[in-house]
Structures are given as C-alpha cells and as structure tokens.
C-alpha cells in the first residue's frame, strides 16, 4: 500500500520503512521463486520486476467480487460461481488441448481420460480474498482468492495450493451434493460448507420441497427455543413443556399456547405455513414431533433427518455443455446411466468422511467411469494418481492447483474481464438482479421458502 493510499485512510499515515523493506524483499523473492509459472503466464515477465510478475495485471472486474461468507443469508454468489467455473473450465481446456495434440484421436494417447468434466464444486470455506471493481487485478489478487493448501507430493516444483482431483460420482450422489447446497441456501450450516457448483442445474419437487422446508423450519425453531429456554425465557419453557405433551394431547397445549400469543408455540404450530388450516397444523405437529424425537438422539440425527428431506426434494439434474464455460446456455437432463465426471480439490476428497458423519449422507467419489474403486484417504496413492495433470505431454504429474485454474480462466478464458454476468449482492432477496451466470444455474432458487424460514428464525431471535 502506497503512502498516498495510507493517507487516504487517515491523514498523515505513512508506511514504516523497515516493514515496507521486509515486504519488498519478500515480494522479490516470491517473484523469483514463481518464475517458471509467471513466465508461462506473462510474455513480458521480468524476475527483477514485481510489476511484471506477482503484481502483473491480469483482469478487471465489472463489480466487487466477494464470497457469500459474510452474507446474512447464504445465497448464490458470483465469486463462488466464478471459482467453480474455473475448476471445471480449465481441466476441460487441458483435455481439448491434449486431444488436439494427438490429432483428435484418443487412441493416440492410451490411458488418458478424455471424458469432459461435467461438474465442479468449490466450498465457500476455501475462498479467502476479494476482487475490487474497476481496478487492475494482479496475479497476487487472483492467487489470494484460493491460496490454501500444499501438495503432499514433495517433487512438485510448485507445492503451494490444493491440487485438483478427478472423480466420478453417480447421479444419486450428485443429487446429494445439490441437497447440501440447498441446505446451505437455507442458512442452516456454516458458510464454510456452502457448495458453489458449476456445470449442473437442479430442479425441486414441489411437494417434497414444501416438506423439506417444514422439517427445516421445525429443526430451526426447536433449536432456538431450546437456546432461549437455556437463557431463561419463560415463554420458551412454556412452549417446550407443551411440546413434551404432544404425544399425549395431540398438540392441544401447543395450540393453546399459540393462541395465547406465545411466539415459540406459534412458530411450532405454523412452521412454514403463514396461515395453516387444520390439516396443515396436523402435518406441522407431526413434523415437529419427528424432529423432537430425533433431537433426543442428538443433533446429528436431526441434521440427517433434515438432509434426507432435502435429498428427497431434488428432482431432475441437468448438465451444461462442457463448452458452456459460464453456465448460461440451455442444460440437458442427466440420465443417470453413466457416472458424472467431477473436478474438486484434494481437501474436499479428504473430508468426504466428515460429510457423512456431519450430514448423514454418503457420497462415493469413484476413481473412474467404471469399476468399484472409490477415492479415499485410506488409499492415498490411488487418490494422488487421480490428480489433474496440468501438462499431460510432460513426464510425471504437474499438479493443476485450484488457484492456477482461477488464474487461467480469468486471464485466458474470460479474456481478462470479469463481466457483470457474475454480479451478485449479499442480499438474497435481490437474486433477480444477479448476473446471468449466477441466475442460470439457480433457476429454481426458492426465495419465498427461504424468506419464510429466515423470517421465522429472526422473529424468534427477538422474542422474549
């Protein structure tokens, strides 16, 4: 940061000479160490000039690009979608280049998998930086978006960053991935677990989606009521005591407390219905009872129940063409007769068992389009053999890092311009104004149902 920039923050503020010198020396060393990559990325690279290396301009964004990490309600996000698109587009570009290099005949390179990547997934938890609008974005800015991780392979010339891995998943498991995104969009999990997806679009079954939000609301209402009771709320205690009698009085005490103005009881009776009729109240109390019974077992049981409802709510899944780099074209329904090739970072595969323990769903990342081998931390050599090779024509594996994919996609794929098609805001109700690349893959984004859920939670947070 220059003295002028510091002065703009606070009059008279200047940089510390010793600190500035240390930073400059570190920058110069990084510039030299990254020479092999920077020379490939920038024809005018100069190891003696950071302005022609790590601070080399790469792109300009039409709008501020910020992840949904701090959003009041997790929602589709331009930066997350851009990162996911990069993790899909660049491996597909490598496949196309490799195919061209062998004369368009896959048989000329035995053992290489020319299957295009249909999907990629990037968790919000690995998105760390921001891209400000209307200023030159440098190599360092792009790198800072996805800076995490280090290769377990000590032979890599560039070890920094999570390597990307090729996996295959069944359509049934792909629907589980979509369901986990729906859980995130419902604001029921930490932002770190929000899944930004490229290459597919899913639709929701109306009845099952309605049921999902009923159970999601029941779980959220029960959770906040328990926390409010622990904090001394008399109204929350009254609602919980009425809930305890649900199996014996079929909800009479809850209905009475609701009618008397108890906000927690009212939320339990209404769940995701603004003005429920008698039949809807009966269904709501049934869902509430199911969630309360699961809560006796533990929060994991409640989470698994809600996730199972989310999985049931996923209808068709359609795939965008491999050449549709921004996911703005018309997708075609995936049949489920073949596995779906997916690009993810190594960390995601290593955490696959944690997903099962936390969310109650098992997702199998297969090694190949056929066969029974599943990628797992328990078989690390097989897992590493599925790393995506950035240079297939070169001996050995040159890992394609997550940050490398973003750099290549922004600089080459997008031509240095991150256009308004990736625009988004932190306010989920403004989704209709988001860019086309964000809207198109979230065409059935359930704004109204999400609004009901977060509105119910917000009201209870304010209740005495």
N, C-alpha and C positions, 0 to 999 in steps of 0.2 A: 504494500500500500504506500502510495507516494505521500510526501508532506502535504501536498495540496488536498489529497483525499482525507488525510487526518485532520487538517484544518477545517474541512467542511463539516466534520463530525463535531469538533469543538475548537473554537478559535484559539490559536497558539499551540495546538497539539502538534508535536513533531516526533519523528521516529527516533528510537535510541540507536546510536551509531554502532555500538557493539552488537546489539541484537540484529540490526539490519545487515551487518557484515557477516554474521554467522549464517543468516538465511541466504544471503547471496552466495556464499561459499557452498552451502548445501545444494542450492539450485544448480550451480555449475557442475557439481559432482553428479547430480542426477542427470543432467543434460548429457554428460559424457557416458554414463553407465547405460543410458537408454538409447545410445547412438544407433545400434542395429535396427531397432524398431522405428525410431524417429526418421532415420534415413529412408526407410521404406515408405513412410507416411508423407514426408515432405521433401520434394525435389531440391529445395533450397536449404535443407538442414545444414546448420553450422554448429559443430560441437562447442565452439567458443562463444556462441550467442544464444542465450536462453530465449530471446525473441524469435529465433528461428528453430526452436526446439520445444522445450516443455511449455513455453508461453507462446508458441506459434498459433496464430488464429486458425480456427477450424470451421466455425459456423457462427450464425446469428439466429436467435430465436425471436419469433414474432410476439411472444408473450413470455412472462415469467414462467419457468418450468419448475414446479415444486411438487414433491411427492404428497400423498394423502396422509402422511404420518401424523400431522397435527390437525387434520380435519375434525371438526366437531362430530361429524358422522362420516365414516369411511365411505368413499364413493369412487366411481370410475375416475381415472386420473391420467392426464396427458403424459406426464413424465414416466409413470409406471408402464403405460402402454408403449411409449417410445422405447424404453429399455427392453420390454418383452419382444417388440417387433425386431429390435436389433439382434437379439439372441436367436431369433428364427431366421431372419433375412440373411445374415452373414454366413451361417453354415450352409444355407441353400445356395448362396452365391459361390461358395467354395465347391459345392457339388457341381454346379453348372460349369465352372471354370475347369474343373477336373475332367468332366465329360468331354468338353471341347478339346482339351489337351490330348485325349486318347481317340480323337477322330469321331467322337459321337457314338462310339461303340463300347458299352460297358465291359464286354468280353475282353477288351484290350487291357483291362486292369483288374485281374482276378482278385477276389477277396475284398474289394472296396464296395461299400454300400452306397449305391446311387439313389436310394429312396429319399425323396424330399422330406423335409421336416414339416409336418402338418401343424404342430403346436409348440409353443414355448411358454414357460412360466417363470416369472421373476417376482419374488416376495418383496413387499414394501420394506421389510426389515433390512435389506441389503442396499437400499437406495439412500445415500448419505448426503449428497450435495444438492445444490440448486443451480439453475441456469437462468441468469437475469436476461430480460428482454432488451433488444436493440443495442447491444454492445458486443464487441468481438469476443467470442467464446474460444478459449485456448485449449490446447491439449490437456493442460492441468485441470481446467474446469470440467472437461468431459471425463477424465480419469476419476475425479473426485466424486462422481455420481456413483460409481461402482468400484470402490477401492479395496474392498475387503478380501481377505483370504491369502493363502500362499500355497503353492503347489507342494504336494508330498513327494514329488519327483525332483531330487536334487540335481538331476542332469539338465534341467531346463535352464536355458540361457536367461529367460525372464521368469523367475519364480513367483513374482508378486501377482496376486489376484486369483480368484477361484477359476479353475479350468471348467470349460463347458463339457457336458457329457451327453452322449446319445443314448436315449432309452426308447422303448416301445411300451405302450400301455393298451389294454383292452378298452373298448367303448364304455363298458360298465364302470371301469375305474376312472375314465375321463369324466363321466358324469359325477363321480365323487369329487373330483377336482373342481368342477363347476359348482357343486353344492358348497364346497368350502369357501369359494368366492362369495356365494350368496350369503353365507353365514357372516363373512366379513362385511359385506354391504349392509347387513342388518345391524352392524355395530356391536356384535356380541363377542368379538375377540379383539385381542391386541392388534394394533396396526402392523406390527412386525409380521403377523401371519397373513396379512391380506395378500391375495394372489392376483397379480397382474398377468393377464393371459393374452397371447397373440395366436391368431390362426383359426380360432373357432368362435362360434356364437351359439348360445343355447337358448331354448325357449322354456317357458314354465307351464306346467299343467294347472289350469285354474283352480280346480277343487283341491288338489294336493298342495298348491302354493298357499291357498287360504288356510289349510290345515297346518302347514309349516308355521305360518305367522301366528296362528293360535297357540301352538306349543312354544314358539319362541317368546311370545308375549307372556305366557304363563311362567316360563322359567325366569324371565327378567323381573316380573312382578314379585314372584316368590323370593328371589334373591334380594331385591331392595327392601322388601317387607321384613325379611329376617335381619338385615343390617340395621334398619330403622328401629326394630324392636330391641336389638342389642344396644342401640344408642339411647334407649329409654322412652321410645314413642309408645304411648298408651293406645293410640289408635291402631298401630301396627300389631301390638299384642292382642288387641281385641279381634282383629282380622285373623290372626294365626290361630287363636283359640276356636274361632268359628270354623276355620279350615280343618282343624283337628276333628271336628264333629261331622265333617262332610259325609263320611261313610255311614253314619248313623241317622242323620236328619235330612240327607239328600240336598243339602245346601240351604236349608231353612234359615239357619243362623247367619250365614253369609249374606243371603238376600235381605234379611232384616237389617244387618249392619250397613249394607249398601244403601238401603232405603233411608236409613237414619243419617246418611251423609259421611260414613267412614270411607275415606278416599282409597284405602288399601283394599277393603272389601269390594268397593265399587269396581276397582280395576280388575279384581279377580272374577267378578261376575261378568263384566263386559269383554274382557280380553281384547280381541281385535275387531269387535263389533261396536259401532258407535251407539246404536240403539237396538240391542238384541231383543228378539221376541222370545217366547217361552222355549221353543225348540232350540234356539241358539244358546240360550242360557244353560240349558241342559247339556249341550255339547261342550260349552265352555267349562262347566263344572267337571265334566268327565276328563277333559284335557288337563285341568288343574289338578285333579286327583291323580292322574297318571304321573304328572311331573312331581307332585309332592311325594308319591310313593318312591319314585326314582331318587329323590333327594335324600331319602332315608339311607339309601345305599351309599350315596356320595355324589359330589359334583360331577365326577367323571360319568356316572350313569345318566345324569341329567343332560350333560353335553352330548353323549352318544345318542340319547333319545331325540334331541332336537336336530342333530346332524342327520339322523336316519330320516326324519321328516323332510329335511332339505334335499336329500338324495332322491326321495320319492317325488319331489316337486319338479325335478329336472325332466323335461320332455325330450324333444329332438335336439341333437347337436349337429350343427352344420359347420363345414370347413371352408375357409377361404383358400383360393388357389395359391400355390407356392409363389407365384409371380405377383400376387396382390400384397405388396410389401406394407401397405398401410391398413389393410383390412377394410377397405371401403367399397369393394365390389360386392357381387351377389354370391353368398356362400351356397354350397351344395350339401345336402344332408349326408352325414356319415352313416354307412350301412351297418358297421359293426362286424363285417365279415373278415376284416383284416385289422391287425393292430395299428395303432396310430404312433408314428414316429414323433418323438418329443425331445426338445433341447432344454436342458436345465443345468444349473451349476452343480458342482460336486457337493457343495454343502447341502443342497436340497435332497440329494440321494442319501447322504449320510444321516439326515434327520427323518427319513421315511418311517422308521420305527417309532419315533416320538409322535408323529402324526397319528399313528394307530393308538398309542397309549393315551393321547390327549383328547382325540376326537372320536375314537371308537370306529374308525374306518381303516380298512387295509387296502393299500394301493401297491400293486406289484409293478415295478419298473423292469421290464424284461430286457435281456441283452440284445435280442434280435427279433425280427418279424415272426420267426417261428422258433420252436424249441421251448424248453421249460426253464432255462437258466434265468434267474432273477438277480439283478444287480443288488448287492448288499455290502455293508461294511464288513460283514463276516468273511467275504471273499474279495479282499482288496485288489489283488492282481487282476481279476476279471473286471472289476469296476474301473480300474485305471486303463484297461485295454479299450474301454469304450469312450475314452476322452475324444473330443472332436479335434481332428488334426488340421491346423491352420495351413499346412503345406504338405499335402499328401504325396507330392512328387519327390519330396526330400526324405532321406532315410530317417527313421525314428519318428517320434511324435513331437511336433511343435504345438504345444497347447494353445488352443484358442481361448483366451481369457474373456470373462464377461465384459470387462472394460474395453478390451480390444474390439469386441463386437459392436459396442456402442460407438466407439471412435470411428470405425469403418463405416457403419451405417449412416451416421450423421455427416461425415465428411464426403463419402462417395455415394452411398445410396440416396441420401437426401440432397446431395449437391451443396452442402454447407448451409442449407436453410431449413430451420425447424418452423414450419408454417403454422398457421392458425388452425389447421386440421387437428393439431394436438392440444388445442386450448382446453382448459378446464379451470374450475374455481373450487375453493374449499367448501362451497355451499351445495349440498346435494340437490336441493330443490331447483337449482339453476341448470340442471342437466340438459334441458332443451337448448341451452345456449352453448353447450360444449362443442368442440370441433368434431368434424365428421369422422375422423379416425378413432375418436373416443366413443361417439354415439353408436357407430355402426356395429361394433362388437357387443354392445349392451342394449340391443334394440328392445328387449323386454324388461329393462330395468324397472323394478316395482316401486316406483317413487311413493305412491299413495300408501302402500302397505308399510313401507319403511317409515314414512312420516307418522303413521298411526303408532307404530312401535316406539319410536324415539319420543313422540309426544307423550305417550303414557308414562314412560320412564321419567321424563323431565318433570311431569306434574307430580309424580310421587317423590322425586328428589326434593321438591319444595314443600311437600306436605309435612305437617307436624307429627 
